[in-house]
Amino acid sequence: MTMLKKLSRQIIENSRETGWVLEPDAKALMRLAGLDIPDFILTDSIEAAGHFLDRAGCPVAAKAVSKKILHKTEHRAVVTGIASKDHLKREMERLLALDGCEKVLIEEMVMGIELIIGAKNDFQFGPVVVFGLGGTAVEVYRDTAVRMAPLKPGDVVSMVESLKARDLVLGHRGGQGVNMEALTRMMEAFSCLIIELEHEIESVDLNPVICTGEKCIIADARIILK
């Protein structure tokens, strides 16, 4: 077993008791698989968070990291668009007071098209990959495509083409679409990771994945274990 696989397995094993993988660990797992994630720090220090905001030079997001909070939106555990140290201080104090929160994830924000890349273990077909519009739109439009893992480049193209929102992904009326090479690399690598972890996971949600004309970056990641 390679060192990367050992590290991936260790992240999974460390999450057994909780039953799901905390976001910083889930993102670390994705980075080990070669997928892009935003720059971030995990801290309980308001001073360190302020230094990160200065270095980022752009608005950041702050997220409570707690073994007792799986669905962050239900607890107002995610704050986006933080551009000042005063705002960051207020939100850090509030988030650290949430149930079980010992540290806060502070990360750079990326603007672009929000997509979802997910996976689940189908009782008949095994690991399958789900792709579609992400963010809150995934629940509203339910515009997704499903393919068996592992994916080939042609599978990614066909998944995009099958969406009602394909023009948004590919570029609508002169608008910039996503970088298809970056998206294809991410989805291929993700599908290989899902096969590797087939017997460990119940489902994975990368939502949103922010895609631009240059890159695709995982803004949030959730892994539910078997």
C-alpha positions in Angstrom: 0.0 0.0 0.0 1.4 3.4 -0.9 1.9 6.2 1.6 -1.0 8.2 0.1 -3.4 5.2 0.6 -2.2 4.7 4.1 -2.9 8.3 4.9 -6.4 8.0 3.3 -7.1 4.9 5.3 -6.0 6.6 8.5 -8.4 9.5 8.0 -11.2 7.0 7.5 -10.3 5.0 10.6 -10.0 8.1 12.7 -13.6 9.0 11.8 -15.2 5.6 12.6 -16.5 6.6 16.0 -18.4 9.6 14.5 -19.7 7.8 11.5 -18.8 10.6 9.1 -15.7 12.5 8.2 -15.2 16.1 9.4 -14.9 18.6 6.6 -11.1 19.4 7.1 -10.4 15.7 7.0 -12.7 15.1 4.1 -10.9 17.8 2.2 -7.5 16.4 3.1 -8.7 13.1 1.7 -9.6 14.8 -1.5 -6.3 16.6 -1.7 -4.5 13.2 -1.3 -6.5 12.0 -4.3 -5.2 14.9 -6.4 -8.3 17.1 -6.2 -8.1 20.9 -5.6 -9.3 22.5 -2.4 -9.2 26.1 -1.2 -6.4 27.4 1.0 -7.6 27.2 4.6 -6.6 27.1 8.2 -8.2 25.3 11.1 -8.0 27.4 14.3 -9.6 28.6 17.5 -7.4 31.7 17.4 -9.1 34.9 16.3 -5.7 36.4 15.8 -4.6 33.6 13.5 -7.9 33.9 11.6 -7.2 37.6 11.1 -3.7 37.0 9.7 -5.3 34.5 7.3 -7.8 37.1 6.1 -5.0 39.5 5.5 -3.0 37.0 3.5 -6.0 35.9 1.5 -6.6 39.4 0.2 -10.3 38.5 -0.5 -13.4 37.6 1.5 -13.3 34.3 3.4 -15.7 31.7 4.7 -15.8 30.5 8.3 -17.3 27.1 9.2 -17.8 25.5 12.6 -16.0 22.1 12.9 -17.9 19.9 15.3 -18.5 16.2 15.7 -22.1 17.1 16.8 -22.9 19.2 13.7 -23.3 17.3 10.4 -25.7 19.6 8.6 -24.1 23.0 9.1 -26.9 25.1 7.5 -29.3 23.9 10.2 -27.1 25.5 12.9 -26.0 28.6 11.0 -22.5 27.1 11.2 -21.3 28.5 7.8 -20.7 32.2 7.2 -19.5 33.4 3.8 -18.3 36.8 2.4 -16.3 37.8 5.5 -14.2 40.8 4.5 -13.3 42.5 7.7 -11.5 41.5 10.9 -14.4 42.8 13.0 -16.9 40.7 11.2 -14.5 37.7 11.4 -14.1 38.2 15.2 -17.9 38.3 15.8 -18.5 35.1 13.7 -15.5 33.3 15.2 -16.9 33.9 18.7 -20.4 32.8 17.7 -19.2 29.7 15.9 -16.9 28.6 18.7 -19.9 28.7 21.1 -21.9 26.2 19.0 -22.3 22.7 20.3 -19.1 20.7 20.2 -17.2 23.3 18.2 -13.5 23.4 19.2 -12.1 25.0 16.0 -13.2 26.9 13.0 -12.2 26.3 9.4 -11.4 29.6 7.7 -10.9 29.3 3.9 -10.6 31.5 0.8 -13.7 31.9 -1.2 -13.8 31.2 -4.9 -16.5 32.6 -7.3 -17.8 30.5 -10.2 -20.4 28.0 -11.3 -21.6 25.8 -8.4 -21.7 22.1 -9.2 -22.2 18.9 -7.2 -20.0 15.8 -7.6 -21.2 13.0 -5.4 -21.2 9.3 -5.0 -23.1 6.5 -3.4 -22.9 2.7 -3.2 -25.8 1.4 -5.2 -26.9 -2.1 -4.0 -27.0 -3.3 -7.6 -24.3 -1.4 -9.5 -21.8 -0.6 -6.7 -20.1 2.8 -6.6 -21.9 5.4 -8.8 -21.0 9.0 -9.4 -23.6 11.8 -9.4 -23.0 15.1 -11.1 -25.2 18.2 -11.6 -25.9 21.8 -10.6 -24.7 22.3 -7.0 -25.3 24.6 -4.1 -28.9 25.1 -3.1 -29.9 24.5 -6.8 -29.4 20.8 -6.4 -32.5 20.5 -4.2 -34.6 22.9 -6.3 -33.9 21.7 -9.9 -32.7 18.1 -9.2 -30.8 18.4 -12.5 -28.3 15.5 -12.2 -26.7 12.7 -14.1 -25.5 9.3 -12.8 -22.8 7.0 -14.1 -21.0 3.9 -12.8 -17.5 4.4 -11.5 -14.8 4.5 -12.7 -15.4 7.4 -15.2 -13.7 7.9 -18.5 -13.4 11.3 -20.2 -16.4 10.5 -22.5 -18.5 9.7 -19.5 -17.9 13.2 -18.1 -18.8 14.8 -21.4 -22.0 12.8 -21.6 -23.0 13.7 -18.1 -22.6 17.4 -18.8 -24.5 17.1 -22.1 -27.4 15.3 -20.4 -28.1 18.2 -18.0 -30.9 20.7 -18.6 -28.3 23.3 -17.5 -25.6 22.1 -19.9 -25.5 25.5 -21.5 -24.7 27.1 -18.1 -21.9 24.6 -17.6 -20.5 24.9 -21.1 -21.0 28.7 -21.5 -24.3 30.4 -22.3 -24.6 33.3 -24.8 -21.0 34.2 -24.6 -20.6 33.6 -20.9 -17.6 31.7 -19.7 -18.2 28.0 -19.0 -16.3 25.7 -16.8 -12.8 24.4 -17.7 -13.8 20.9 -19.0 -10.3 19.6 -18.7 -10.1 20.5 -15.1 -13.6 19.1 -14.5 -12.8 15.9 -16.3 -9.6 15.4 -14.3 -11.4 16.0 -11.0 -14.3 13.6 -11.8 -12.0 10.8 -13.0 -9.8 11.1 -9.9 -12.9 11.2 -7.7 -14.4 8.1 -9.3 -11.2 6.2 -8.7 -11.1 7.3 -5.1 -14.7 6.1 -4.7 -13.8 2.6 -5.9 -10.8 2.5 -3.6 -13.1 3.4 -0.6 -16.1 1.3 -1.8 -16.3 -0.8 1.3 -15.8 2.1 3.7 -18.3 4.7 2.5 -22.0 5.1 2.2 -22.0 8.4 0.4 -19.9 11.4 -0.6 -21.0 14.9 -1.4 -18.7 17.5 -2.8 -21.1 20.4 -2.8 -20.5 22.9 -4.0 -17.6 22.4 -6.4 -16.8 25.9 -7.7 -15.7 25.8 -11.4 -14.4 28.6 -13.5 -12.8 28.9 -16.9 -9.5 28.0 -15.2 -10.1 25.5 -12.4 -12.5 23.5 -10.3 -12.2 23.7 -6.5 -14.0 21.7 -3.8 -15.7 24.3 -1.5 -17.3 21.7 0.8 -17.0 18.0 1.3 -19.0 15.5 3.3 -18.3 11.7 3.6 -20.7 9.4 5.4 -19.2 6.1 6.4 -20.8 2.6 6.4 
